[in-house]
């Protein structure tokens, strides 16, 4: 008889939780009627972190996807009026991507959708359990030996 594989069980639980989080976030996005996919949401959130409009190659690198995937996402968001392509002031061959006012408004809605999804997911946990979970997630996200606390950094 083989011994149970606790790491295998944890891996399966993490995968199931990831799928559940994705489903719940998608449902909350759809409920808001923004017409934005989870991938487009991620691009908008990433775009908002830049101090000036980035190139599509910069977005692809930050999102860890191929540039073609960013082109498709930007095409959809541009059609929806959430982003626009602007010429680089220093190099006319370079196109940069910037948020529109509608894109910034969508980001505020997205933040609300993510927050309500998180509340739903965390509802079964006590405050003490949430604190413990936060510490465990920090350790998993940061990796071994970093000693960083993302919630206070």
C-alpha positions in Angstrom: 0.0 0.0 0.0 1.4 3.4 -0.9 1.4 6.3 1.5 -0.8 9.3 0.8 1.0 12.2 -1.1 0.3 15.4 0.9 2.1 17.6 -1.6 -0.1 16.1 -4.4 -3.2 16.8 -2.4 -2.0 20.4 -1.8 -1.3 20.9 -5.4 -4.8 19.7 -6.3 -6.3 22.0 -3.8 -4.4 25.0 -5.1 -5.5 24.2 -8.7 -9.1 23.8 -7.6 -8.9 27.1 -5.7 -7.4 28.9 -8.6 -10.2 27.7 -10.9 -12.8 28.7 -8.3 -11.3 32.2 -8.0 -11.2 32.6 -11.8 -14.9 31.5 -12.1 -16.0 33.8 -9.3 -14.1 36.8 -10.7 -15.4 36.1 -14.2 -19.0 36.0 -12.8 -18.5 39.3 -10.9 -17.0 40.9 -14.1 -20.0 39.7 -16.1 -22.4 41.0 -13.5 -21.0 44.5 -13.9 -21.7 44.4 -17.6 -18.4 45.9 -18.6 -17.9 43.5 -21.6 -14.3 43.0 -20.4 -12.7 39.5 -20.3 -10.4 38.5 -17.4 -7.4 38.8 -19.8 -8.4 42.3 -20.8 -8.9 43.2 -17.2 -5.4 42.0 -16.4 -4.0 44.2 -19.2 -5.9 47.2 -18.0 -4.6 46.7 -14.5 -1.1 46.3 -15.8 -1.4 49.4 -18.0 -2.5 51.4 -15.0 0.8 50.7 -13.2 2.9 52.5 -15.8 3.9 56.1 -15.3 3.7 56.8 -19.0 2.1 54.8 -21.9 4.1 51.6 -22.5 4.9 49.9 -25.8 3.0 46.7 -26.6 6.3 44.8 -26.2 6.6 46.2 -22.7 3.1 45.0 -21.9 3.8 41.6 -23.4 6.9 41.2 -21.2 5.2 42.4 -18.0 2.2 40.0 -18.7 4.5 37.2 -19.7 2.7 36.6 -23.0 3.7 36.8 -26.7 3.3 40.2 -28.3 0.5 38.9 -30.6 -1.6 38.2 -27.6 -1.3 41.8 -26.4 -2.2 43.0 -29.9 -5.4 41.0 -29.8 -6.3 42.3 -26.3 -5.5 45.9 -27.2 -7.6 45.6 -30.4 -10.6 44.6 -28.3 -10.0 47.3 -25.7 -9.5 49.9 -28.3 -12.7 49.0 -30.1 -14.5 49.3 -26.7 -12.9 52.7 -26.1 -10.9 51.7 -23.0 -7.4 52.3 -24.5 -5.9 54.1 -27.5 -2.8 53.8 -29.5 -0.6 56.9 -29.4 2.6 57.7 -31.3 5.9 57.8 -29.3 7.0 61.4 -29.2 10.6 60.4 -29.7 10.3 57.7 -32.3 7.4 57.8 -34.8 7.8 54.1 -35.6 6.8 53.2 -32.0 3.2 53.0 -30.8 2.4 53.3 -27.2 -0.8 52.3 -25.4 -2.7 54.6 -23.0 -5.8 54.4 -20.9 -8.8 56.5 -22.0 -11.2 58.1 -19.5 -13.5 55.1 -20.2 -10.6 52.8 -19.4 -10.0 54.5 -16.1 -13.7 54.3 -15.2 -13.7 50.6 -16.2 -10.7 50.1 -13.9 -12.7 51.5 -10.9 -15.5 49.0 -11.8 -13.0 46.2 -12.1 -11.6 47.0 -8.7 -15.1 46.8 -7.2 -15.7 43.5 -9.0 -12.4 42.0 -7.8 -13.2 43.2 -4.2 -16.6 41.7 -4.2 -15.3 38.4 -5.6 -12.6 38.3 -2.9 -15.2 38.9 -0.2 -17.2 36.0 -1.6 -14.2 33.7 -1.7 -13.0 34.7 1.8 -16.5 34.7 3.5 -16.1 31.3 5.2 -12.9 32.4 6.9 -12.5 34.1 10.3 -10.3 37.2 10.7 -7.6 35.0 12.2 -7.8 32.5 9.4 -7.6 35.4 6.8 -4.4 36.7 8.5 -2.9 33.2 8.5 -3.8 32.7 4.9 -2.3 36.1 4.0 1.0 35.0 5.6 1.0 31.7 3.8 0.2 33.3 0.5 3.0 35.8 0.9 5.4 32.9 1.5 4.2 31.1 -1.6 4.2 34.2 -3.8 7.6 35.6 -2.7 9.4 32.3 -2.5 11.8 31.0 0.0 14.2 33.3 1.9 12.7 36.7 0.9 11.2 37.6 4.3 9.0 40.2 2.6 5.5 41.0 3.7 3.6 42.1 0.6 0.7 43.4 2.6 2.8 46.0 4.3 5.5 46.6 1.6 
